[in-house]
């Protein structure tokens, strides 16, 4: 039995995403269920993790999109858990068309997972844990919902954004270091402010310095298509690079691609300024090039095989233009 399998035998198990919204969602769930074990996973790995679980009384899944390729298998697996344990699936990503909502599926696309997680477990949480939900909302660009705007009134907004910024920068700077993320989630579940978590302020400072390097790199190397701008292999945060690609390329959509040798493919981060639905376009275009993609209307990601990147970028750019034309009519 591996460590992962032992961990996946906990009575209460939280599976959550490793970005700021996922960490804050997991912290809220952990605050509601203090004895739970937290395991970080992703849409492409979720089915595999579910198959490792031998016994659980309460299963909480936060901020994990339903992978369209495994929708049927996931719903079947989750249906079995719903019969045998208390299941909470809390998510805000757009659903695949053939995915149906069940009573255990808490799903809204207009809010972040952190807000939704707080609302689901509100009766088990201190009202002060709203602050952690606000951090998640800021990190997910979802802080303009009616609920979050109402919660913010109980705090000094400037302090909230300082704490959220500290947390978000540190998370991005550490990448896929899941042990580090676990050390963040525990104090967050106890409402410790990010600036009081050891080493976090220094990591945030390093991240800010690094972001300036990203900005200058993108400014120098961005390439422009008709409707989008892109940058390849900045060897840095692709989510940040995508934002600056749109800015310096003066285009509606910014794209950053980084080659992953082990995968033989490029990982893409894509950001829109709000005129087109990236999720819808990616789901229609990426499979034609042997890839996959999806996410939110204004923030999404994709994985595209190495030899298909250039042709994908041009096809994607064309679809952006078509979508803009439809919207303008």
Protein Blocks (a to p, Z undefined) as FASTA:
>chain_A
ZZklmmmmcfbdcdddfbfklmmmmmmmmmmmmmbccddddfklmmmmmmmpmbdfbdcd
ehiacdfklmmmmmmmmmmmmmmmccddddfbdcdfklccdfklccdfkbcfklmmmmmm
mmmpcfklmmmmmmmmmmnopambfklmmmmmmpcfklmmmmmmmmmmmmmmnomafklm
mmmmmmmmnopafklgghklmmmmmmmmmmmmmmmmmmmmoccdfkbccdehklpafklm
mmmmmmmnopabdcdddddfknopacdddddehlacfklmmmmmmmmnopacdddfkbcc
ddddfklmmmmmmmmmmmmmmmmmmmmZZ
